[in-house]
Amino acid sequence: MIKQYLLLIALIVISRYAAAINVGNLTFSLPAEKTLIAKRVLNNNQEARLYQVNVTGIDRPGDKEVQIRPADGELLFTPRQWVLQPGQTELAKFYYHGPQDGRERYYRVMFREIPVSARAKQNSRGDMMRMDPVVTIETILVVRPRTVHFDWRWDKQRGTLQNVGNTYFKLLLKPGCDSTDEESPAFYLRPGETLRNSALRVTNGAKLIHPSG
């Protein structure tokens, strides 16, 4: 019962502060022809906040991802730490100087938001408790291959679609030609991954799929 109560309190605290930092989409990608990408960070709080950035290389996003230490100078970023007043924004810039090859690379980028001034609150016994909520948001930076090969293989009888290229893409399964993107189920396929879905089977007539970068 105590554990459930503490979990409830934790969820309330998280829900209260989760919207404080705004970094936009949790996955962002660096195009093949570019070496710089910026991520906009917004302070949605009523008070000033300190922000910190940390980057870790990974083999690929997922439950079983393996951390990889990037080579020195492979991915540089600035600033590493800054302070934002309420409503202010800052651009976190990421510079890629890694290998110019045909392999896609992934980085887990962590943004940490820390209160500038400590706050205290009195509990039911009259004791003063220090409250310093720290919010952390993890995002994924995808560096597209410097030489992109965008391709897929669709088996209409088995209902499978495989990414046989060297970069990820977004797949939209559109019910009809006039269907909007919002009405269409979306899937992301990394190089080598295969999607199995009954909606990919074609027994008669035509069906529209829309892989895009």
C-alpha angles and dihedrals in degrees: 000000000000091000091050090050092050090048090053091051090049092051091050091051092047093048090048095054103027092091093048095090119046120194100159121227115020091220121051130168138210111224119235094248096051135072099189132062129170130209119204115224120196128194106220094176130106090235138049118277136197116228129201131184128208128179129201126181116231134187092233136328117269146084093298099040118151122217116237124193108229118228115263109282094008094120119014125184139186142233101025093186135012144152125241127195118218111298094008124129136205133191115232105206125207122197120196117208098158132119117320096222142115098273125106116227132204132204130185108222116197122199116196123195117200129182113247094213126037119242127206132206131189118235127212092275093054095254118140114237123196113230117197107160111199116196121201126190122188120206135177123236114200117199107202117223112271086233107042123206108185112190143132140187119224121197104194095186097051095036097236135132122192129195103229094169129087100251136057124258140188117242122206118194102205117199089209143356091263095048117120125230089251090058093050126084111242129212132180118218123192122204111296096013122128127207119210113196132150088225088068092062117101117196099159135356126014132303127196124224123177119202111182137169 
